[in-house]
Amino acid sequence: MGEFLRRIRLPLLFAGLLLLTLILMLSDRSEAPGQGTGESWLPNALLEVAAPIQGALSRPVDWLGETWARYVALVELHDENAELRERIAGLEEENLQFREALVAGGQLQRIAQMREGFEVPLLPAQVVGQDVSSWFHAILLDRGRQSGVLSGMPVVSDLGLAGVVSATTPGAARAMLLLDRRSAADAIVQRSRARGIVRGTGTGELEFVFQVRGDDVVPGDVVISSGVGGVYPRGLRLGTVAEVQAERSELLHTARVEPAVDFGRLEQVFVLLRRGPTMDLLYGGDGDLPAPAAPDAEVSSR
């Protein structure tokens, strides 16, 4: 008997609640409007009993409804968050392109100003490779003999002199940078006109060797190419004097020069499509710089 009552407990409870609800509905219909001012005790009693039970049953339903609403809100928030992230990524890309356009615009303006000072045609070239070691500094360009590039032609950037073409192929060229230990350029101090030689040190800086005879060189002086020697045109910016070092000898002093060109960030350069007479003699036509002869060959030729 007890087992049977436990099995039908929930159905009986549900049936009782349903019965109470029906009685309340019937009692509301049986009372005509305007008949007396007092309330029937039966509906009130049934309401007292049914209200807590109905409240207990409605709470899970309300909780499920609220949970579902929160889930829907979270899904909408996730979708909105993904959309906002996509828009932010697009704005960041537009900002990056805008900044790159500003940088390119500034470079183009400097290049246009630089071209006004040259009568020699300038050929733009992209830097596609670098060869940087403790002794040698060179870059690989995407223009070669088919574009008119010859060994011995100067290479410049919008900031100043970068180097000189040292080897070519039909579609590419190798340029020795001013930083290379083998590089040298006849130079003058723009302010005092002191003259000397700017040489590469292989350490990322330049060295300006000048005569002591009353020459005035101080930190902050701008050093430019002199045009003497028939290698580089006159007036190309080489760098700025950073420090005047101790006497090299009784006749020569040395100054440390910071390059005008940021060689670590070279992306585009320009080849001056004309080389000086010294380079014509050195390279002998359109070929590259010949390799030095072996000692045995020199002896035998004599």
PyMOL commands that set and color helices and strands:
alter all, ss='L'
color gray80, all
select helices_A, chain A and resi 2-7+9-30+41-116+145-147+263-265+277-283+295-301
alter helices_A, ss='H'
color red, helices_A
select strands_A, chain A and resi 122-132+137-141+154-156+161-168+173-177+184-189+195-200+206-211+222-225+237-247+252-259+268-272
alter strands_A, ss='S'
color yellow, strands_A
deselect
rebuild
show_as cartoon
